[in-house]
Amino acid sequence: MHFEALDTLKALFSNQMSVAPSVLESHSRDESYPESHLPDVVVFAESEADVLKVLEVARTHQVPVVPFAVGSSIEGQVVPVHGGISLDLSRMNRVLQIHQSDFSAVVQPGVLYPELSRQARPYGLFFAVDPGADASLGGMASTNASGTGAVKYGTMRDQVLDMRVALISGEVIRVGAKSRKTSAGYDLRHLFIGAEGTLGVITELTVKLHPLPVAVAVAKVTFESVQDAVNCAVTVMGAGLSPERIELVDARAVQAVNQYKGTHHPETPTLWIELSASGEVLLRENLEILRECCMESYATSFILAREESERRELWESRHHAFYALKRLHPEHDSHTTDLCVPISRLPEVVQHTEELCKAHGLDAVLLGHVGDGNYHVLFHGDAKNPAQWESILQVSDLMVQKALEVGGTCTGEHGIGLRKRKHLTQEHGDLIPFMRGIKHLFDPQNLLNPGKIF
């Protein structure tokens, strides 16, 4: 990085920047991508004005800028592969307004989604997207994150009403509208959601909030096989129950969670299904329909959690599954997939995945948000065993190929980042020139998170 750029940043941000090795290291990687790349400097923005100052320095001195908040991405989105400035937005962490009557909130990009729900709760509201990690709302919008609630409430694209976005040109634009609907012109809001910081830096978001459910229960349903569980999920989605969440964890995932959390869940393929209703009578009726669906799908047990503490423990277990699985083999590197297929094809695709893993002798764990056809496989292996990793990557590629063959996608929620660039070409090769054209329009010098997506 040019000394003049660093000197300018020092003059502007003497107390808001760092070149300390520990700080650079903490901004060199994300949760899963194995490679790390150090930025030259980390700048902690505290306002939109700070963001614009950083972008001006970057533009003037041709320095790459990589937005960062928590670093909970999975595919290397925050890794500064070309060095430059890691623009840390974690101090822009205020919930600016909660509009109870509009069911919305205005937030800065560094707000963590659990904090928004905590502040919305006294108003009888909550934020519906919960990816598991304590992710920031700006980062979640940048990757179009989802999570366990997506089966009912959708992804971040469904939850963001409008945003302020700082462009490398120095302009700030507002995309979207605070109203629930707009048909005014091109939909630039959804262009920036999922762009992974390659088109602009999100500095403010207006997001939807939802009423807290009145009556809630979670069913813990066990099966002899993953196939039975997946088939049951498809049946439940066709029963008109509109579950809040429906999550699959296989036996290894449950075992890992039990060891990590000290829980005692049956170590067998399991669906965790949450239903809500406007009252207890309707909830009981829906739970009976759910029970019938599950037992007809060869469930081996059906246990209800009605108390809030029980439900919270279940969902904490699911959200901690990724970390629990990594803890099982701390000496191994891990690789996770993120496929999404039409739900009718999910049983076929999951069976194909299990057969691939068995044929290659791989120890893999399967879990996911199966209510919308999104599932993950977590592989682990010795980093010093290249043959094993060749098999892992080969199986991962074959899984993507199968998902694309049935009309699915290489990523349901994690995004492209660094690791899935070749899969984006497989999925949308004819569209890449148009995507590059959009990138050039907003960032002609290729300074915003370069190396990602393409």
Secondary structure, DSSP 8 states (H G I E B T S, - for coil): --HHHHHHHHHH-TTSEE--HHHHHHTS--SS-S-----SEEEE--SHHHHHHHHHHHHHHT--EEEESS---SSSTT--TT-SEEEE-TT---EEEEETTTTEEEE-TT-BHHHHHHHHGGGTEE-----SS--BHHHHHHHT---TTHHHH--HHHHEEEEEEE-TTS-EEEEE-SSS---SSS-HHHHHTTSTTSS-EEEEEEEE-EE--SEEEEEEEE-SSHHHHHHHHHHHHTTT---SEEEEE-HHHHHHHHHHH-----SS-EEEEEEEESSHHHHHHHHHHHHHHHHHTT-SEEEEE-SHHHHHHHHHHHHTHHHHHHHHSTTSEEEE--EE--GGGHHHHHHHHHHHHHHTT--EEEEEEGGGTEEEEEEEE-TT-HHHHHHHHHHHHHHHHHHHHTT-BS-SSS--TTTTHHHHHHHHGGGHHHHHHHHHHH-TT--BSTTS--
